């Protein structure tokens, strides 16, 4: 823990990220085993995501004012994504919908993902510290490379019928995982 976090008696950023990932893993396991149904699983994911906003701000997770704003924007967009996805899937599974309605409900999880992309671009424009901006750009490039390599590899495996089809909306979550892994690697390396 950082000295600032300890002085306030709070938890570190890593604690909250770990708690969130554990929550997502537990919710995912419950969903996969059939212990919980779709609407309840999505509600739990939305609650877990929304619950991250306050602790992350208090954990001293931000190295600059621009990063604090970025974190808030991404958490709000992620909350909207999970909530929108839950509503869309629930409506799709529960009702027979016309094509225009299906188009509209498909926008519910899509629009918040645009918020995540916008937040990244806005962060890069707002960040005054060149070193922090460089680290973020490098992590984003590693994440992009990860998505491209994985997408190409999976695409060929799928073409030769070795793996099942994967929906294209997985690109953003996989990119986010790559971004987090690249940022963690930078932190561990001290670069």
N, C-alpha and C positions, 0 to 999 in steps of 0.2 A: 504494500500500500504506500501511496505517496504520503509525505509528511503532512500535507495540507488535508488530505482525506482523513488521516488518523487524528489530526488535531480537532476536526469537527466531529469525530466519533462515527463517521460514516464508513461505507464500504467502498472498495476500489471499483473502477470501471470493469476490470476483469471479473470481479464477483458477479456484477449485474449481467454481463454478457454471458457468463457461464450459467447463471440461473435461468436466463432466457432460453439459451440453447437446450438446457435440461428440460425446461417446460415444454418446448417445441417437440423434443424427442419423446417425452412421455405422452403428450397429446397425440403425436403421430402413431406411437405404438398402440395406444388405446383405440385409435381409429382403425388401424390395420387389423387389429384382432377382433374388431366388431363390438368392442365394449361400449363405444359411444357412436352415435349416428352423426351424419354430416352436419346438420345445423348446429348441434351442440359442440362438435369439434371446432367448427369455424368460430363460434362464439368464444370458446376458450382461447383460441389463437388470437382473436381480436383483443380480448382482455389482457393476455400476456404481453402483447405488443404495446397496447396503450399503457400498461403498468410500467413500462420501461422509461417513459418520458421523464417523470420527476426524478427517479433515482439516478439516471444517467446525468442529468443536469447537476445534481448535488454531488456526484462522485468525482467531480473535478476532471471529467473526461475530455474537456476541451482545452486545446493548447492555444487557441486564439478565439477572438469574438466571432470571426467568420466560421470557424469550426462549430462553435456553439449553435449558431444559426443553422448551419448545415445539418447538424445532428437533429435539431428540432424539426426541420423540414422533412428529413428522411423518415423519422419516427412517425410523424403525422401522416405522411404519404403511405408508409407501410401499414399503419393502422387502417387507413382508407382502403388499401389493397385487400387486406385480409377480410375486412368487413364487406367490401364489394364482392369479393370472391364467394364468401359465404352466402350472401343474399342471392347472387346469380346462380350458384349451384343448387341452392334450395329451391328457387323458383323453377329452374330447369327440371329438377327431379320430381317436383310436386305437381306441376301443371302442364297442360298441353298449351304451348304458346305459339302465337303467329310469328312469322319471320321478322316483321318489324320489331316486335317485342323482344325476340331473341337478340336482335341486333342491339337494342338499347341495353338489355341486361349484360351483354358482353362488354359494354363500355364501363360497367360498374367497377370491375377490377382493372381495366385498361387505363382509365384516366389517372388513377393514383400512381401508376408506374411512370407516366409522363412527369408526374411531380418529382419522383426520385431522380429521373434523368435531368430535369430542370434544376433540381437542388444541387447536383454535382456541377453542372455548368455555372450556376450562380456562385457556388463556393469558389471555383477557380477564378472567377472574375473578382470576387470580394476579398480573397485572401491577400493580405499585404506582405506576408512573410514568404520570400521567394523559396526558401528551403522547404517549408511546409507544402507550398504549392507544387514544387518539384516532386516531393515524395508522393503526393496524391496522384499526380500525373503518371508517375512510374507504376504505382500500384494499379491504376486504372488500365494502363497498357498491358500489364501482366494479366489482369483479369480478362481483358479482351482477347489476348492470346490464348488463354485457357478456354474461353468459350468457343473460339474459332477451332482450336485443335480438337476439343471434345466433340463439337458439332460435326466436324468433318469425319472424324473417326466413327462416331455413332451413325452418321448418315450412310457410310459405306457398309458398316455392319448391318444396318437396317435394309439397305438395298439388296444385300446378299441373304436376307432373311435369317440372320443369326440372332437378332435381338428384336424386341417389339418396337412398334412406333412410339415416338415420344412427341408430345405436343410442343409446338414452337414457343409457347409462353414460358417454358422452362428456361429460356435464354437469360432473362433478367435475374432470377434467383441464382442460377449458376454463375453469372457474372458477379453478383454480390458475394458469393462464397469465394470466388477467386480474388476479389478485391480485399476481403477480410483476411484471407490467407497471405496475400502479398503484403498487406500492412503489418500483419503479425511477423512475417519474415523480416521486414525492415526493422521492426522494433527489437526483435531478438538479435539481429545482426548489429544493431546500433548504427545503421546507415541513415 
